[in-house]
Amino acid sequence: MAAKKFILNKETRDEMAGLIQKYYFEERGEELGDLGAMMLLDFITEKLGPHFYNLGVQDSYQYLSEKMEDLFDLQKY
């Protein structure tokens, strides 16, 4: 199965790029331009995002599996 690409609307992309710029300035004391922030955001969403997404899927699967086991406790004998 091919990895799904994360689609972010313009408002969200702009907000995230702004957060990256703020973080970059606070941590390195250097300004990161709009293009650089967008390129870094693209890298994060394309290369790192799927890993975090998969962790969320695994956590959801584990949670739902535990809840399904709880259903068996409702059986009447």
VENQUICOR-V314924 format. One record per backbone hydrogen bond with DSSP energy under -0.5 kcal/mol. CO is the residue of the C=O (numbers start at 1). NH is the residue of the N-H. Records with the same first field share a line. If there is no record, write none. Layout:
BEGIN
CO: NH, NH
END
This chain:
BEGIN
6: 8
9: 13
10: 14
11: 15
12: 16
13: 17
14: 18
15: 19
16: 20
17: 21
18: 22
19: 23
20: 24
21: 25
22: 26
23: 27
24: 28, 29, 30
25: 29
31: 33
33: 37
34: 38
35: 39
36: 40
37: 41
38: 42
39: 43
40: 44
41: 45
42: 46
43: 47, 48
44: 48, 49
48: 51, 52
49: 53
50: 54
51: 55
52: 56
53: 57
54: 58
55: 59
56: 60
57: 61
58: 62
59: 63
60: 64
61: 65
62: 66
63: 67
64: 68
65: 69
66: 70
67: 71
68: 71, 72
69: 72, 73
70: 73
71: 74
72: 75
END
